């Protein structure tokens, strides 16, 4: 397991390439992104529970922590490169191999798949949190003066299609409004 923990340390050094390709010189690492995804997942899951929605917070947090582990081996492959290779297949293989030395390889892989395939409420919630985190990061980069990030904002539509959107409409709408205000000056 020590080798796994050391290899997962790669996530701390791997930049999120989508931001690099858009001119952000020192973008967040995959680990930084994953950390905020986990925090967002925690807060959203607890909010859902308070509203009477059945959600397993611990399971959701496990999924959030596992959702990007494959990138420790395959890196953060940008959308442009995904045209030429099957990122899903490569990431699945990397996750399977990485988790072999974990305490619960089958369980962790199952949780990772729930995120990838959005087959459980918890997997769907982490996907929502992942997209929301990316938009918050895009807003922060735009606030810092970076431009050419419009393509990331198409993700708002994915959030609106989520079964969780009705619970977090104000959160998403507030972020969009902050961005519009920023661009109006």
Long-range contacts (C-beta under 8 A, 24 or more apart in sequence): 1-101, 1-102, 1-103, 3-101, 4-98, 4-99, 4-101, 4-102, 7-72, 7-73, 7-98, 8-69, 8-72, 8-98, 10-72, 10-73, 11-68, 11-69, 11-71, 11-72, 14-71, 14-72, 14-75, 14-76, 15-76, 16-76, 16-137, 17-75, 17-76, 17-77, 17-78, 18-76, 18-78, 18-79, 18-152, 19-137, 19-141, 21-78, 21-80, 22-146, 22-148, 22-149, 23-146, 23-147, 23-148, 24-141, 24-146, 27-141, 28-137, 30-68, 30-71, 30-72, 30-76, 33-68, 33-133, 33-134, 33-137, 34-64, 34-65, 34-67, 34-68, 36-133, 36-136, 36-137, 37-64, 37-67, 37-68, 37-126, 37-129, 37-130, 37-133, 38-64, 38-65, 40-129, 40-132, 40-133, 41-125, 41-126, 41-129, 44-125, 44-128, 44-129, 44-164, 44-167, 44-168, 45-122, 45-125, 47-167, 47-168, 48-125, 48-164, 48-167, 51-167, 53-121, 53-167, 54-121, 55-121, 55-122, 55-125, 56-121, 56-122, 59-111, 59-120, 59-122, 60-122, 60-125, 60-126, 62-108, 62-111, 63-111, 63-112, 63-114, 63-115, 63-122, 63-123, 63-126, 64-126, 64-129, 66-95, 66-108, 66-111, 66-112, 66-115, 67-112, 67-115, 67-126, 67-130, 69-95, 69-98, 69-99, 69-112, 70-94, 70-95, 70-98, 70-112, 72-98, 73-97, 73-98, 88-116, 91-116, 92-116, 121-163, 124-162, 124-163, 124-164, 125-164, 127-162, 128-159, 128-162, 128-164, 128-165, 128-168, 131-155, 131-158, 131-159, 132-159, 132-168, 132-171, 132-172, 132-175, 135-159, 135-172, 135-175, 136-175, 139-175, 139-178, 139-179, 139-182, 142-179, 142-182, 142-183, 143-182, 153-179
